[in-house]
């Protein structure tokens, strides 16, 4: 199939209780680490898997998800020789929200604070979607923050729908209305707004995990701030300008991984980013999605491991 549309979404009532592809992510022990962002303290929940002697690798999730999105690649990455750290970003998963705004510059600083707090400053990072965007922003501001970065399907330019979204969420009233809508049924909201190429990969388990922060008022406020402030078109324009400004290229080794059939971030975004950083190796995944590490984990691992192990 060459269509960018996902497979037809299953009705929520048809979701199986557990994923058809087994994993043990939820059995992994969680830890809490305290970070300070702009003078505010926040507790980040994360999972750490692998021997302490192995080189660290940090996996950074995107909007509407949490560290759970990497459930199918944690064990293979450990087997490949890494100590894998999987945080939930502020306001996502089981981590504390920040006081608003959850803007991209602020979330990037939160990621930097997490790297410092866990002793992974200067190590390898993989970022999916908004996680890749935040990691690139951090690397632009502080190149020493990571040794190399894999950016998987991140946004680059402010698409018209992002302008519309930012305008629609421009007031506190609009964000409160969004919160009330989400509160009606957080699990169904997640099901409608997280898309895979193969929608049969979804489960009630996944819906519960991603919906957990949306069950509280603070979590819904954080989610609205991620949408309205984290994807601010002006910040994306500044980001694209900063990425393309240096004639010396991106300040750290960077790999780009995009799917030609991504139903959430069009492939043109990958092409645009590669135009800005032509020296970065570019890998196109066929028949995959915005969450290649869920849809096609084997292809994802084959793409990123040679770069990460270099």
Secondary structure, DSSP 8 states (H G I E B T S, - for coil): ----S-S----GGG-BSS-SS---GGGS-EEEEEEEETTEEEEEEEEEES-TTSEEEEEE--TT--GGGGTTTHHHHHHTTEEEEEE--TTSTTS---SS---HHHHHHHHHHHHHHTT-TTEEEEEETHHHHHHHHHHHH-GGGEEEEEEES---S--HHHHHHHHHT-SHHHHHHHHHHHHH-HHHHHHHH---SSGGG-BHHHHHHHHGGGGSHHHHHHHHHIIIIIT-HHHHHHHHHHHHH-TT--SSEEEEEEETT-SSS-HHHHHHHHHHTTTSEEEEESS--TTHHHH-HHHHHHHHHHHHH-
